[in-house]
Amino acid sequence: QGLWGGLAETFNGQIVQMATVVAIPQLTACLATANVTVVASGALPDGGAKLFLYGALTDDSSLLASGEKVQYLAQLVVQGSGHVSAMIKTDSTLPGCANNFADLLRGSLGNL
C-alpha cells in the first residue's frame, strides 16, 4: 500500500472489452501466465471484479533504459458489462513506460 501511494499514475484507460465476465480465479490464472501477480481481489456489485496487480518487465525500449527492470502496480476493474480498465503506476521515469504493461494486460486478457 505504501508503494502504491508513492508512485505516480502513468496509465489510466481501457484495456479490453470481454464478451462475457470472467470469474476471479480465471482472471488470476490468465494473468499468472504473463507473470503478473494478483495481490488482492474482490467482487463488485455489478458482477464484475476489482484486482490489484504486481508485475515487472525489463525495459529495453531505448538506450536510456538499458535493460532496466521496471516494476508495475495496477488496479484492474472488470465491470459486469465486460469492460476492463486499468490504472497503472510504475517506478520508471521513462515516458509512456506503463503502455508496455497495458499492452501485456491486453494481450493476456484479450484471449479470454
Helices and strands as residue ranges (DSSP letters): H 2-6, E 9-17, H 24-32, E 37-43, E 49-59, E 68-78, E 83-90, H 98-109
